[in-house]
Amino acid sequence: MHKFNILGLDPAAEEIKPAAIYAVLAPLDNFSIEFILHSISPNDVKENIFIVSSQIESFFESSCSNLLLDASEQGRVHSFSFTKEISEWNSKRINKGIIKELSAYENIKNALIVVHFSTQQLRDTTEQQFETLIEQYKSFLIDTNTSLLFLISGPEVANYRFLVRRLNQLFSGVVFVDNDSAARVLEYDYWRHSTGILSNTHYQLILQNDRLVVEEGKIETQTLSNKHFNDEDVVWLVQNSVPEGTKLPANYHVVKSNSDLFEKGPQLEAATLVFSVTRYTDLSELGKQCFELRKNCGRWLKLVIQNVDGIIRHQDECLFLTLGVNLILYSFSEPSRLLSQIQSIQGFQFSRPLPPSVEHVLRYTENTFSKGYLPFIDFTRQVEVHSDSAVNLGVSGVLVVLELLPRIDPIHPLHLFHIKREGDVFSVAENKVYLYLHACRENDVMNAIKHLFKLETSDFFAQQSIISDHFYIQQECKQLRRYYRDKDVSDFTNQLKENDSYKFDPVLAKNPSIDIATPEFFTQERPDAKAFTMKVKEL
């Protein structure tokens, strides 16, 4: 009997019955593949494993592929990919060919079969056709006594989740693999095992030493049944989070600083704490304070951040939300609006999973420190890393493809890119420039390009396309790397070494007449200047 090799998972949730088909759904390929690789336990190395996927190389390139590689060296792994011709077939014809191919193997009995499809490959399949092909797989599994994990990944995966639930007579179980707060979350809708059925169960996982481990909940889930919090309507806020002289209701209390508010937190149960952020606020320290309050005070405490100066970036916002903050007010609100926004979250508890530690979350930001030009193959790999980090942090990221005008030498527009932000990388292949903008919303792409490209893009590029969904960004990178793998792609690294005009020049900082320690403007008087008196001529 096959089992998931996940430490701490309940025995009922790790069991994979023979002659059964289970659905594994995920919004991204790497989520589902990473989970499937943990379905291979050391005992399964003795059994045969069959994998069918258009992304077959991803199964062997993951950090969790060790057991699969060991089984492959022993000749127990049989992998199949779709050729370009087969990928153009409809799903009915493809699945019929898969069953026919697998039936030809005598060692298929008692094996574990993994079939991976994207929602894009299944887009032409109706609900009736999908039910028919699952019935065909079901008959094949009964004849061979094999177990099948049917993987579906892609942006429209939620639709198939509802479909699988309706087909619960054919599927023995369905698990949804997603990411929240830098941790994998398993949602078991139902799961048949040897002693019954597991239903509506969630597990939070973390990756330790290339192995998924169930992370025990560190926040006790409280229920509101017949329990009233005495301080639920009480609000504590930092003094500079509202304009000076603002008259507040009687249940609003003011403290001097964020540190004072942090010390007040452990004495409260369900009150609302409003922290303020200015240009002088240490965001990392504030994030740690919010995380400690959420971890130790529970889910009913409300944490709000008032962005006084408007300097919180998109990635900072996502980090705060990941670390336990309920609400971020993105601009300095009028007092009446501030009161109504605070009132809108009272009575609700924090519902998102909490990461194991602040360091666990910040580890994903370390992957986005590279910036500037990269050789094309390195660029595609780095974009996948950036995209994966963005998903774990809940950050937006976009891949921009700029097609060069005819007779434009790529080196000229490349010299005009001046990347300043960490995580922004670009490269070129043939007549297209590829630009990845980390922590950037799709609506902000045009403004971002204006800041990093000195001239008008229309002077160099015929058109541009934007890919904003993380699933399609990763798919595009895999396809580009496969297409250009054996081709000679120009590398402009040496020509762009001098493209560093955006870098900080320490010589300017040594100028004694420039005070870089304060953000205020200053005036400078010339000692040799003489006043010039102007008079109005009398008529």
Salt bridges, closest charged atoms under 4 A:
ASP29 OD1 - HIS116 NE2 3.39
GLU34 OE1 - ARG184 NE 2.94
ASP44 OD1 - HIS2 ND1 2.91
GLU57 OE2 - ARG482 NH2 2.84
GLU127 OE1 - ARG166 NH2 3.29
GLU187 OE1 - ARG161 NH2 2.79
ASP189 OD1 - ARG161 NH2 2.87
ASP189 OD2 - ARG165 NE 3.03
GLU215 OE2 - LYS218 NZ 3.57
GLU292 OE2 - LYS295 NZ 3.64
ASP309 OD2 - ARG279 NE 3.69
GLU317 OE1 - HIS314 ND1 3.99
GLU317 OE1 - ARG441 NH2 2.90
GLU384 OE1 - LYS478 NZ 3.06
GLU384 OE2 - ARG481 NH2 2.63
ASP424 OD2 - ARG421 NE 2.91
ASP444 OD2 - ARG441 NH1 3.83
ASP528 OD1 - ARG526 NE 3.71
